[in-house]
Amino acid sequence: MTSPVFHHGHEDLHRVRPGEVLDVVGPEARHAVTVRRLRAGEPLDLVDGHGTRVSCTFTTGEKDRMSVTVAAVHREEPPRPHLGLVQALAKGDRDLQAAEAATELGVTCVIPWQAERSIVRLRAERAARTMAKWESTLNTAAKQSRRAHWPRLQPWVDTAGLAELIRSRPDTLWLVLHESAATRWSADDVAGWRGRAGVTVVVGPEGGISDRERETLEAAGAHTVRLGDTVMRSSTAGPAALAALGAVLGIWG
C-alpha cells in the first residue's frame, strides 16, 4: 500500500537529505495528526507538487504541527507528452467532477472554459470564488492519487481566449470532442501523437459546442474528433478521452 501524501511547498524540499528531521506546520500537519492520526514510525510522503517526493517516517505531532524524519528523496519526471483538459463550465459541479477525475488520471494542465452554452456564467464577484474551488478540487485529487506532479490550473477563458491559447501553443495537439465530428480517432492516430509536446482535449458544456465555436477553434489550429459512438456527459467525456490517451500513449505502461 502506498504512503499517504502531504503537500510541503517549501522551495528547497528537493535539497533535503536522508536522516534530516523536518517540521511541517499548518493544515497539512493538522490533517496528518488529527484526521489520519499518524503514529510514530508510520510512513508518509511529502511532495512539493513539482516532482519532488520525500519519503519520511512520522516522528511526533500535535494539533497543526508535526516532525518527520527523511528516509529518501526522489525526483519524478512528468509524463510525456503532457496531457491537458479544457473543461467547459457546467452546472451541478459536473465540471469539477471532470477536473477531479482528470487529475487522478494524470492530467498536467486544466483550463476552465466559459463556452457559449455554459449555463454557469462567471462574473467578477464570483470568478475568484469559483477558481478557488477548482484549485482546491485539483489539490485534493492530486493528494488522493499520490501525485508528486500536481496539475496547473490556468485562468479561465472564453472562446476567444481559448482560440488565442491554441494559436500560441502550436506544439500541442488540441482535440475538440464533438459528437457530430466526421473524424473518429483510432489507436493508430493516437500512436502517431507520441512525438507531440502535449495533447489537450476540449470538452463542451451540457448543451454542446456550437458550430460557431467549433469553427473558431478549428481556425485557430484545433482538430474536431469523435471519441466513440455514445454521447457522454460533460463530466465523463474528458476523463474517458484522457484514459484512452494514457493507455495508448504508454503513459500508464
Disulfide bonds with the S-S distance in Angstrom:
none
